[in-house]
Structure formats: structure tokens, C-alpha cells
Amino acid sequence: MKQESSKIRLSLDVSSELNETITQLAKKSGGSKSDILRKAIALMEVAVDAKERGEKVALLNKDQTVNREIVGI
């Protein structure tokens, strides 16, 4: 994700369930809700770029074998 010199404020409507998920992720990571959304967008950008290059996104075990492949992006 590119560093922007100025910020734009966005307003976002989410379900109460999604709000709770974002809140819990912020607590677990020690960040803010905005941090969670910025990181989610950065992760999505990586996934979309990988897909465009014909690559896949996956979670690896400690021994570097694929545990889960992320699909649907």
C-alpha cells in the first residue's frame, strides 16, 4: 500500500457483528479499528496482486507445508 501525504475521512456502515469482530481484532493486536481496516486492505492488495501474477495465497505450518489456501479473492 502506498504512503499517502494527506488523509481522507471515510464513513462506513457495518453490521453489529462485523463491528464486534473489528473491535476484538483491534484489542488482540493492540491497535485501533482504523489500523485493522488499513491492514485488511493492505493484505487484500497483496492477495489481489498475487492472483494477477498467477500466484496463490496460503497459510503455512511451522514446517512450511501448506495448511490452508486462501480462495475467493
Summary of the structure (lengths in Angstrom):
residues: 73
radius of gyration: 15.1
end to end distance: 17.2
largest distance: 42.4
contacts: 123
relative contact order: 0.10
helix: 47%
strand: 12%
